[in-house]
Amino acid sequence: MSAARVLDGVLAVLAEQGVGALSVRSVAAAAGVSAAQVQYYYRTKSELVRAAFDHAGEQLLADVAAAKPTTLMGVVEQWLPLDEPRERRARVWLAYAAIAAVDADLAATSARLDEELRRWFADQGLTDHAASQLFAMIDGVTLQCLMLPRPARRVLVERTVAPFVARLEAA
């Protein structure tokens, strides 16, 4: 049994049942381990959530690297919930954001991660201002996509994100 198995259990609970269902027992059931094993690796709920979000971030980076996008729009699409795996990841992000909104430690961690992501966009040649705008757009469109049936999501992205990214690339 590894900590990764527990973290996968957290991600499953958050993606399938939401933040309200997150507990040591629900994580243990999803991971197929005992509650004591969950607590062995993570003593507090905040510690568990933080580790799970880091785990989800590592999965995102691995997925982006595996997809090998060649354009900025290709990178952005990896973040948007346009298919089942990305939808699941987006639900985890949303649950994490909800927890971070009321947990000062997680909010600070989230702010640091957000800043790293904005800097990553800036390192791709965007101005700091454009990187911040793109990051905010990704967050907003991700949330809107989660409210739409999957087939309608592509239309939203094509009408909002694609023209914005095209303008950024042309600048």
C-alpha positions in Angstrom: 0.0 0.0 0.0 1.3 3.4 -0.9 0.5 7.0 -0.2 -0.3 7.3 -4.0 -3.1 4.8 -3.6 -4.6 7.0 -0.8 -4.2 10.1 -2.9 -6.0 8.4 -5.8 -8.8 7.6 -3.4 -9.0 11.3 -2.5 -9.2 12.3 -6.1 -11.9 9.7 -6.7 -14.0 11.0 -3.9 -13.6 14.6 -4.9 -14.3 14.0 -8.6 -17.2 11.6 -8.1 -18.9 12.8 -4.9 -17.6 16.3 -4.3 -16.0 18.0 -1.3 -19.0 17.3 1.0 -18.3 13.6 0.8 -14.6 13.9 1.7 -13.7 12.1 4.9 -11.1 9.6 6.1 -13.7 6.8 5.7 -14.8 7.8 2.2 -11.1 8.0 1.1 -10.4 4.7 2.7 -13.3 3.1 0.9 -12.3 4.6 -2.5 -8.7 3.5 -2.0 -9.6 0.1 -0.7 -7.7 0.5 2.5 -8.5 1.0 6.2 -9.1 4.4 7.8 -6.0 3.8 9.9 -3.9 3.5 6.8 -5.2 6.8 5.5 -4.4 8.4 8.8 -0.9 6.8 8.9 0.0 8.8 5.8 -2.0 12.0 6.4 -2.8 13.2 9.9 -5.2 16.0 9.0 -7.8 16.6 6.4 -5.9 19.7 5.2 -2.7 17.7 4.8 -4.6 15.0 2.9 -6.2 17.6 0.5 -3.0 19.4 -0.1 -1.1 16.2 -0.9 -4.0 15.1 -3.2 -4.0 18.4 -5.0 -0.2 18.2 -5.5 -0.7 14.6 -6.8 -3.4 15.9 -9.2 -1.0 18.6 -10.4 1.7 16.1 -11.1 -0.8 14.1 -13.1 -1.8 17.2 -15.1 1.8 18.0 -15.9 2.4 14.3 -17.0 -0.7 14.4 -19.2 0.4 17.7 -20.8 3.9 16.3 -21.4 2.4 13.1 -22.9 0.1 15.0 -25.2 3.0 17.1 -26.5 0.9 20.1 -27.5 2.7 22.3 -30.1 0.7 25.5 -29.6 -0.4 27.6 -26.7 -4.0 26.6 -27.5 -3.0 23.0 -27.4 -1.6 23.6 -23.9 -4.7 25.4 -22.8 -7.0 22.7 -24.0 -5.2 20.2 -21.8 -6.5 22.1 -18.8 -10.1 22.4 -20.0 -12.7 19.6 -19.2 -13.3 18.6 -22.8 -13.2 14.8 -22.1 -13.8 12.5 -19.2 -10.3 12.5 -17.7 -10.0 16.3 -17.9 -13.5 16.7 -16.5 -12.5 14.6 -13.5 -9.4 16.6 -13.0 -11.5 19.9 -13.2 -13.9 18.6 -10.6 -10.9 18.0 -8.3 -9.7 21.5 -9.0 -13.1 22.9 -8.2 -13.3 20.9 -4.9 -9.8 22.1 -3.9 -10.8 25.7 -4.7 -13.9 25.4 -2.5 -11.8 24.1 0.4 -9.0 26.7 -0.1 -11.6 29.4 0.1 -12.2 28.6 3.8 -8.8 27.2 4.8 -6.0 29.8 5.1 -3.1 27.3 4.7 -4.6 25.8 1.5 -5.4 29.3 0.2 -1.8 30.3 0.6 -0.7 27.1 -1.2 -3.2 27.8 -3.9 -2.0 31.4 -4.4 1.6 30.1 -4.7 0.6 27.5 -7.3 -1.5 30.1 -9.2 1.5 32.4 -9.3 3.8 29.6 -10.6 1.3 28.8 -13.4 1.1 32.5 -14.4 4.9 32.7 -14.5 4.9 29.5 -16.6 2.6 31.3 -19.2 4.9 34.4 -19.0 7.9 32.1 -19.7 6.1 31.0 -22.9 6.4 34.5 -24.2 3.2 36.1 -22.8 3.4 39.4 -20.9 2.6 39.1 -17.2 -0.7 40.9 -17.9 -1.7 38.5 -20.7 -0.6 35.5 -18.6 -2.9 36.6 -15.8 -5.8 37.2 -18.2 -5.3 33.7 -19.8 -5.1 32.0 -16.4 -8.3 33.8 -15.2 -10.0 32.8 -18.5 -9.0 29.2 -18.1 -10.5 29.2 -14.5 -13.7 30.8 -15.6 -14.2 28.7 -18.7 -13.4 25.5 -16.8 -16.2 26.3 -14.3 -18.6 27.2 -17.2 -17.7 23.9 -19.0 -18.5 21.9 -15.9 -22.0 23.3 -16.0 -22.5 22.3 -19.7 -23.1 19.0 -21.3 -19.8 17.8 -22.8 -20.7 18.3 -26.5 -21.5 22.0 -25.8 -18.1 22.6 -24.1 -16.1 22.7 -27.4 -18.4 25.4 -28.7 -17.8 27.5 -25.6 -14.0 27.1 -26.0 -14.1 27.9 -29.7 -16.1 31.1 -29.1 -14.2 32.4 -26.1 -10.8 30.9 -25.5 -9.6 30.2 -29.0 -10.0 33.8 -30.3 -8.3 35.2 -27.2 -5.4 32.8 -27.5 -5.1 33.6 -31.2 -4.8 37.3 -30.4 -2.2 36.5 -27.8 -0.2 34.5 -30.3 -0.5 37.2 -33.0 0.8 39.9 -30.6 
